[in-house]
Amino acid sequence: MPREKVITTMPADDGDDRKVDAALRPKLLKEVIGQRKVAERLEVAVAGCKKLKEPLGHILFDGPPGLGKTTFATVLPNELGTTIQMTSGPALAKPADMLPFLTNLDEGSILFIDEIHRMPRIVEEFIYPAMEDFRVDIVLGEGMSARTISMQLKPFTLIGATTRSGMLSGPMRDRFKIHEHLEFYSVEELAKIVTVNAAKLNTPITPGAAHELAHRSRGTPRVANARLYWARSYAAARHDGSITEDVARAALDMAEVDRDGLDRNDRKYLETLIDVFGGGPTGVEALAATMNLATDTLSDEIELYLLREQYIVRSPRGRVATPRGFGVLGKVPPKPKAEDPQPGLFE
Ligand code: ADP
């Protein structure tokens, strides 16, 4: 078994969803459901580096939140028989914040940086030589008396995760040897995840119920796990503890997750776009301000799914509700005027 050494600068109170995540996270690549091509490429990379006796190349995972970036990162040390240290971009304000992690590296171990796009440029530049030559340059003193010393590091693997790969600088992106983009999951894959996790939680669930939860989980394993936890509580409180299709449906209705799988925030987004802004086009900042939510929450957590399901599209002038977006709220889209943009053309 790999040794456990997890140093984390992520806030301990990271919300209930994070605690659920940790309990249900797969431990090995073969336990990861879906994303098969990604898992297979990582299996090859792991087997290759073991044979070549080299550290695994630096890896960048990108994709919407809750799709498994951290899961893949935490599975890899188990596959390699090594340790992992975890931190996140916002916790690394200055180069010195990196030092405890760099000095704690074991040979071939993993350093995971979540939200790596939020790391300041000065820290980014500090770790370039660490990524390339396993070395960092430390400046001691100030002004005329300042001198630079070079510190050799143990060979290691940096794993970065980002919801916004476009915000990473080119030089940073180029230093990762492996880039993997994670996609939303199919209902079948999510149903499998729900079934496996229900078994881990000793909760009986019917295939129909697993499908119902999966169908209403926004293509996202983290959401599926949260829905499963809720349905489990509901089944225990109101029934005999087993999740049947009827129980799953009633639990999700009570949580205000609609039959299309949209939750309160999704509907609020569409209602704001349609009722306040006439269906758009409108900028994401205006939408966020009207909904009283952070722009990042809107673009990272809400919009990506609405875009994928074509409830909205992005145009150069802002977000636009599609006929499907109007339809899901039971509304009729206005007739397009001749000068209106053709949303789909601008994606
Ligand atoms: P991200 O880092 O992309 O935000 P996580 O890796 O934290 O997402 O995934 C959220 C939760 O979803 C995990 O704890 C895990 O339980 C579950 N999960 C994610 N991907 C998978 C998968 N492919 N198979 C099984 N469970 C998964």
Boltz pocket constraint, residues with backbone or C-beta under 6 A from the ligand:
constraints:
  - pocket:
      binder: B
      contacts: [[A, 20], [A, 21], [A, 22], [A, 24], [A, 25], [A, 26], [A, 31], [A, 32], [A, 33], [A, 34], [A, 35], [A, 63], [A, 64], [A, 65], [A, 66], [A, 67], [A, 68], [A, 69], [A, 70], [A, 71], [A, 72], [A, 161], [A, 193], [A, 221], [A, 222], [A, 225]]
      max_distance: 6.0
